[in-house]
Amino acid sequence: MAAVFSKSISKWLIAASCALSVSACSNWIFRIDVPQGNFLEQKDIDKLRIAMTKEQVQFVLGNPVAENSFDNDVWHYFYALKRGNGEHFEKKLVLTFADNKLAQMTGDFETPAQFNTALDQ
């Protein structure tokens, strides 16, 4: 009887240790990074100049993520990265045009030193 009881306990201990070891591995699950939007670097932003046309800006930065439906002179560039480990990173850039020419930039990037110098000067 003791041998049967001992085997029963050992089976339960083995099952419990397997269950615990499998649940401990749940942190090892790979989660992918999820990027969204336009990835921009400061070196791209440094190419912007006041009075650039929309086509020139689009050539340098690509298409904006969103254009204002009611005001075609405001372009939004947005980039978000959600890492698999839970970290979150965001950057945005808003460009304003006047008469089809770049007039202002705001957002999370530094304004280039040459921004206020037009390309034709």
N, CA, C and O of each residue as an XYZ file, in Angstrom:
484
protein
N       0.812     -1.196      0.000
C       0.000      0.000      0.000
C       0.855      1.259      0.000
O       0.537      2.241     -0.671
N       1.940      1.218      0.759
C       2.830      2.367      0.848
C       3.506      2.620     -0.490
O       3.754      3.771     -0.849
N       3.806      1.567     -1.228
C       4.447      1.718     -2.527
C       3.497      2.381     -3.513
O       3.928      3.221     -4.302
N       2.215      2.026     -3.488
C       1.226      2.626     -4.366
C       1.042      4.101     -4.015
O       0.961      4.951     -4.901
N       0.977      4.397     -2.716
C       0.827      5.780     -2.250
C       2.046      6.613     -2.646
O       1.905      7.771     -3.040
N       3.231      6.034     -2.543
C       4.488      6.718     -2.899
C       4.531      7.019     -4.397
O       4.959      8.099     -4.803
N       4.087      6.060     -5.219
C       4.055      6.274     -6.667
C       3.048      7.355     -7.026
O       3.294      8.164     -7.921
N       1.919      7.370     -6.335
C       0.894      8.374     -6.597
C       1.404      9.771     -6.270
O       1.188     10.710     -7.036
N       2.072      9.907     -5.144
C       2.624     11.212     -4.750
C       3.709     11.641     -5.728
O       3.778     12.812     -6.100
N       4.544     10.719     -6.142
C       5.626     11.082     -7.064
C       5.072     11.510     -8.418
O       5.636     12.398     -9.057
N       3.977     10.894     -8.868
C       3.352     11.309    -10.128
C       2.802     12.727    -10.013
O       2.956     13.537    -10.928
N       2.158     13.022     -8.878
C       1.620     14.373     -8.663
C       2.744     15.411     -8.568
O       2.604     16.526     -9.072
N       3.827     15.056     -7.940
C       4.969     15.982     -7.840
C       5.585     16.256     -9.211
O       5.946     17.388     -9.530
N       5.695     15.211    -10.002
C       6.235     15.390    -11.359
C       5.297     16.255    -12.191
O       5.751     17.146    -12.909
N       3.995     16.003    -12.102
C       3.024     16.803    -12.854
C       3.043     18.258    -12.391
O       2.975     19.172    -13.213
N       3.134     18.474    -11.096
C       3.161     19.844    -10.566
C       4.439     20.562    -10.982
O       4.398     21.740    -11.336
N       5.565     19.870    -10.944
C       6.821     20.522    -11.346
C       6.824     20.826    -12.838
O       7.371     21.850    -13.247
N       6.232     19.970    -13.663
C       6.122     20.255    -15.105
C       5.225     21.471    -15.350
O       5.540     22.327    -16.177
N       4.116     21.538    -14.630
C       3.206     22.671    -14.794
C       3.871     23.980    -14.374
O       3.703     25.003    -15.037
N       4.612     23.950    -13.290
C       5.315     25.152    -12.841
C       6.411     25.569    -13.812
O       6.597     26.760    -14.063
N       7.127     24.613    -14.354
C       8.206     24.961    -15.282
C       7.658     25.519    -16.597
O       8.269     26.410    -17.188
N       6.520     25.012    -17.060
C       5.910     25.529    -18.282
C       5.376     26.941    -18.056
O       5.520     27.803    -18.923
N       4.770     27.182    -16.915
C       4.257     28.529    -16.641
C       5.390     29.527    -16.440
O       5.205     30.716    -16.702
N       6.529     29.092    -15.993
C       7.678     29.983    -15.824
C       8.234     30.417    -17.173
O       8.881     31.461    -17.264
N       8.000     29.653    -18.200
C       8.504     29.981    -19.539
C       7.618     30.986    -20.263
O       7.945     31.389    -21.379
N       6.526     31.393    -19.672
C       5.617     32.300    -20.371
C       6.262     33.651    -20.651
O       5.824     34.350    -21.564
N       7.277     34.039    -19.908
C       7.983     35.292    -20.169
C       8.914     35.180    -21.359
O       9.441     36.192    -21.822
N       9.126     34.002    -21.854
C      10.017     33.796    -22.982
C       9.292     33.909    -24.313
O       9.912     33.738    -25.362
N       8.013     34.188    -24.296
C       7.248     34.286    -25.529
C       7.727     35.503    -26.305
O       7.844     36.593    -25.745
N       8.001     35.324    -27.575
C       8.473     36.417    -28.421
C       7.302     37.261    -28.891
O       6.327     36.744    -29.436
N       7.407     38.556    -28.676
C       6.394     39.496    -29.146
C       7.078     40.446    -30.121
O       8.144     40.984    -29.822
N       6.477     40.652    -31.272
C       7.106     41.461    -32.307
C       6.956     42.948    -32.012
O       6.052     43.370    -31.291
N       7.875     43.740    -32.593
C       7.767     45.188    -32.556
C       6.740     45.609    -33.602
O       6.695     45.039    -34.693
N       5.910     46.609    -33.275
C       4.882     47.059    -34.195
C       5.133     48.534    -34.528
O       4.761     49.416    -33.754
N       5.772     48.806    -35.695
C       5.964     50.196    -36.103
C       4.766     50.690    -36.916
O       4.152     49.931    -37.666
N       4.447     51.979    -36.752
C       3.347     52.570    -37.515
C       3.726     53.983    -37.910
O       4.305     54.724    -37.115
N       3.401     54.355    -39.130
C       3.607     55.730    -39.584
C       4.879     55.907    -40.384
O       5.418     54.954    -40.947
N       5.354     57.154    -40.423
C       6.540     57.537    -41.176
C       7.740     57.595    -40.233
O       7.743     58.372    -39.279
N       8.750     56.782    -40.495
C       9.974     56.866    -39.694
C      10.823     57.995    -40.262
O      11.255     57.939    -41.414
N      11.058     59.012    -39.454
C      11.859     60.157    -39.866
C      13.045     60.303    -38.928
O      12.944     60.038    -37.730
N      14.158     60.724    -39.484
C      15.345     61.010    -38.692
C      15.640     62.498    -38.791
O      15.155     63.178    -39.696
N      16.434     62.996    -37.858
C      16.760     64.414    -37.850
C      17.489     64.811    -39.133
O      17.336     65.938    -39.603
N      18.277     63.901    -39.704
C      18.991     64.241    -40.948
C      18.008     64.501    -42.096
O      18.311     65.285    -42.996
N      16.841     63.857    -42.075
C      15.814     64.137    -43.083
C      15.186     65.503    -42.836
O      14.949     66.268    -43.772
N      14.920     65.799    -41.578
C      14.310     67.076    -41.206
C      15.258     68.230    -41.540
O      14.807     69.315    -41.906
N      16.562     68.004    -41.415
C      17.551     69.051    -41.695
C      17.543     69.494    -43.155
O      18.098     70.544    -43.481
N      16.933     68.725    -44.022
C      16.859     69.091    -45.443
C      15.717     70.055    -45.742
O      15.646     70.610    -46.839
N      14.821     70.257    -44.776
C      13.675     71.142    -45.000
C      14.095     72.602    -44.975
O      14.932     73.013    -44.172
N      13.492     73.379    -45.878
C      13.718     74.829    -45.938
C      12.373     75.519    -46.094
O      11.439     74.971    -46.680
N      12.294     76.711    -45.567
C      11.085     77.505    -45.728
C      10.879     77.775    -47.219
O      11.848     77.896    -47.969
N       9.659     77.865    -47.635
C       9.256     78.142    -49.018
C       9.465     76.955    -49.963
O       9.384     77.122    -51.180
N       9.735     75.754    -49.421
C       9.764     74.565    -50.283
C       8.334     74.255    -50.721
O       7.388     74.475    -49.963
N       8.178     73.751    -51.926
C       6.852     73.375    -52.400
C       6.429     72.059    -51.746
O       7.250     71.351    -51.162
N       5.155     71.749    -51.851
C       4.654     70.491    -51.299
C       5.327     69.299    -51.959
O       5.607     68.293    -51.306
N       5.584     69.416    -53.251
C       6.235     68.327    -53.975
C       7.660     68.117    -53.486
O       8.112     66.977    -53.376
N       8.373     69.198    -53.193
C       9.735     69.078    -52.683
C       9.742     68.436    -51.296
O      10.580     67.580    -51.012
N       8.825     68.841    -50.447
C       8.736     68.257    -49.108
C       8.383     66.778    -49.208
O       8.935     65.951    -48.482
N       7.476     66.455    -50.094
C       7.077     65.062    -50.280
C       8.248     64.228    -50.798
O       8.376     63.057    -50.440
N       9.087     64.807    -51.622
C      10.266     64.111    -52.125
C      11.240     63.812    -50.987
O      11.841     62.738    -50.946
N      11.395     64.755    -50.072
C      12.344     64.597    -48.958
C      11.802     63.664    -47.879
O      12.526     62.789    -47.406
N      10.545     63.835    -47.482
C       9.999     63.105    -46.339
C       9.035     61.975    -46.693
O       8.752     61.120    -45.854
N       8.536     61.962    -47.911
C       7.525     60.968    -48.277
C       6.137     61.513    -48.018
O       5.974     62.672    -47.637
N       5.145     60.676    -48.224
C       3.756     61.093    -48.019
C       3.453     61.241    -46.534
O       3.929     60.445    -45.725
N       2.672     62.244    -46.168
C       2.301     62.378    -44.764
C       1.331     61.281    -44.340
O       0.607     60.728    -45.168
N       1.322     60.976    -43.063
C       0.395     59.981    -42.538
C      -1.028     60.493    -42.655
O      -1.943     59.738    -42.984
N      -1.212     61.788    -42.383
C      -2.559     62.351    -42.425
C      -2.521     63.772    -42.962
O      -1.650     64.570    -42.616
N      -3.479     64.059    -43.808
C      -3.692     65.418    -44.267
C      -5.044     65.850    -43.723
O      -5.986     65.059    -43.672
N      -5.131     67.092    -43.323
C      -6.368     67.616    -42.787
C      -7.392     67.720    -43.917
O      -7.134     68.375    -44.927
N      -8.533     67.089    -43.756
C      -9.566     67.086    -44.796
C     -10.122     68.472    -45.076
O     -10.538     68.768    -46.196
N     -10.127     69.311    -44.068
C     -10.703     70.635    -44.213
C      -9.658     71.707    -44.503
O     -10.001     72.816    -44.911
N      -8.384     71.379    -44.293
C      -7.303     72.332    -44.532
C      -6.150     71.569    -45.173
O      -5.370     70.924    -44.473
N      -6.039     71.635    -46.468
C      -5.030     70.892    -47.205
C      -3.618     71.432    -46.980
O      -2.650     70.882    -47.506
N      -3.501     72.495    -46.206
C      -2.193     73.109    -45.978
C      -1.541     72.660    -44.672
O      -0.554     73.262    -44.248
N      -2.059     71.633    -44.033
C      -1.455     71.096    -42.811
C      -1.205     69.607    -43.015
O      -2.131     68.836    -43.264
N       0.071     69.213    -42.905
C       0.449     67.808    -43.061
C       0.961     67.286    -41.734
O       1.702     67.972    -41.030
N       0.565     66.066    -41.395
C       0.986     65.433    -40.150
C       1.833     64.200    -40.470
O       1.398     63.296    -41.184
N       3.032     64.187    -39.933
C       3.897     63.014    -39.997
C       3.952     62.459    -38.585
O       4.225     63.193    -37.635
N       3.698     61.184    -38.448
C       3.632     60.562    -37.123
C       4.297     59.205    -37.190
O       4.116     58.457    -38.151
N       5.079     58.889    -36.151
C       5.705     57.578    -36.071
C       5.531     57.044    -34.660
O       5.803     57.750    -33.689
N       5.085     55.823    -34.542
C       4.946     55.160    -33.249
C       5.542     53.762    -33.354
O       5.376     53.068    -34.357
N       6.234     53.370    -32.300
C       6.813     52.033    -32.236
C       6.437     51.429    -30.892
O       6.804     51.944    -29.836
N       5.707     50.340    -30.951
C       5.384     49.596    -29.737
C       6.229     48.338    -29.759
O       6.042     47.452    -30.592
N       7.155     48.283    -28.830
C       8.063     47.132    -28.772
C       7.379     45.954    -28.093
O       6.436     46.122    -27.319
N       7.865     44.778    -28.395
C       7.315     43.563    -27.807
C       7.479     43.509    -26.304
O       6.725     42.816    -25.621
N       8.466     44.239    -25.776
C       8.687     44.220    -24.329
C       7.832     45.251    -23.596
O       7.968     45.414    -22.383
N       6.947     45.954    -24.322
C       6.037     46.890    -23.689
C       6.433     48.351    -23.811
O       5.621     49.225    -23.510
N       7.664     48.649    -24.245
C       8.086     50.032    -24.412
C       7.303     50.684    -25.549
O       6.884     50.013    -26.493
N       7.110     52.007    -25.448
C       6.367     52.733    -26.470
C       7.142     53.998    -26.822
O       7.614     54.707    -25.933
N       7.273     54.283    -28.124
C       8.035     55.421    -28.609
C       7.197     56.147    -29.659
O       6.632     55.511    -30.548
N       7.114     57.474    -29.563
C       6.347     58.263    -30.531
C       7.106     59.523    -30.913
O       7.787     60.126    -30.084
N       6.982     59.913    -32.170
C       7.496     61.195    -32.649
C       6.521     61.743    -33.667
O       5.936     60.992    -34.449
N       6.347     63.065    -33.657
C       5.437     63.667    -34.628
C       6.053     64.934    -35.195
O       6.916     65.567    -34.587
N       5.572     65.281    -36.391
C       6.000     66.479    -37.087
C       4.777     67.035    -37.816
O       4.082     66.304    -38.522
N       4.524     68.316    -37.642
C       3.401     68.966    -38.307
C       3.961     70.079    -39.177
O       4.652     70.976    -38.693
N       3.653     70.010    -40.471
C       4.107     71.023    -41.429
C       2.914     71.843    -41.889
O       1.855     71.305    -42.210
N       3.106     73.152    -41.914
C       2.055     74.061    -42.357
C       2.519     74.772    -43.616
O       3.643     75.269    -43.689
N       1.645     74.811    -44.597
C       1.954     75.449    -45.876
C       1.091     76.691    -46.052
O      -0.026     76.767    -45.539
N       1.628     77.664    -46.787
C       0.871     78.857    -47.177
C       1.183     79.107    -48.650
O       2.347     79.234    -49.029
N       0.152     79.176    -49.469
C       0.320     79.359    -50.921
C       1.204     78.272    -51.528
O       2.070     78.549    -52.358
N       0.969     77.018    -51.094
C       1.691     75.849    -51.599
C       3.181     75.867    -51.250
O       3.966     75.154    -51.875
N       3.578     76.666    -50.269
C       4.978     76.755    -49.837
C       5.056     76.457    -48.348
O       4.166     76.834    -47.587
N       6.119     75.781    -47.934
C       6.313     75.455    -46.524
C       6.492     76.733    -45.713
O       7.345     77.563    -46.026
N       5.683     76.883    -44.673
C       5.721     78.109    -43.875
C       6.182     77.858    -42.446
O       6.839     78.709    -41.847
N       5.837     76.682    -41.887
C       6.129     76.449    -40.473
C       6.239     74.965    -40.206
O       5.579     74.153    -40.853
N       7.081     74.617    -39.245
C       7.159     73.231    -38.783
C       7.135     73.206    -37.264
O       7.775     74.028    -36.609
N       6.396     72.258    -36.711
C       6.343     72.057    -35.269
C       6.391     70.557    -35.001
O       6.148     69.749    -35.897
N       6.700     70.203    -33.781
C       6.709     68.793    -33.423
C       7.883     68.434    -32.549
O       8.434     69.280    -31.845
N       8.262     67.171    -32.600
C       9.289     66.620    -31.716
C      10.697     66.681    -32.286
O      11.622     66.139    -31.682
N      10.883     67.315    -33.415
C      12.201     67.422    -34.026
C      12.747     68.836    -33.853
O      11.986     69.790    -33.697
N      14.071     68.961    -33.880
C      14.697     70.279    -33.809
C      14.542     70.979    -35.150
O      14.664     70.356    -36.205
N      14.272     72.276    -35.103
C      14.187     73.057    -36.332
C      15.598     73.199    -36.896
O      16.508     73.598    -36.168
N      15.801     72.883    -38.177
C      17.140     72.988    -38.756
C      17.665     74.420    -38.703
O      16.892     75.375    -38.771
N      18.977     74.561    -38.583
C      19.599     75.885    -38.511
C      19.336     76.676    -39.789
O      19.199     77.898    -39.738
N      19.265     75.999    -40.930
C      19.073     76.652    -42.218
C      17.604     76.717    -42.627
O      17.308     77.073    -43.767
N      16.685     76.388    -41.739
C      15.270     76.310    -42.105
C      14.740     77.631    -42.660
O      13.959     77.623    -43.612
N      15.139     78.740    -42.096
C      14.624     80.045    -42.519
C      15.337     80.614    -43.729
O      15.082     81.758    -44.105
N      16.213     79.858    -44.343
C      16.879     80.252    -45.578
C      16.273     79.458    -46.719
O      16.375     78.232    -46.761
N      15.644     80.164    -47.643
C      15.016     79.475    -48.783
C      16.063     78.824    -49.665
O      17.222     79.239    -49.656
N      15.672     77.804    -50.434
C      16.599     77.098    -51.301
C      17.141     77.971    -52.429
O      18.279     77.782    -52.860
N      16.358     78.906    -52.905
C      16.781     79.729    -54.041
C      17.673     80.908    -53.624
O      18.046     81.717    -54.473
N      18.016     81.019    -52.353
C      18.876     82.123    -51.921
C      20.293     81.654    -51.727
O      21.161     82.447    -51.363
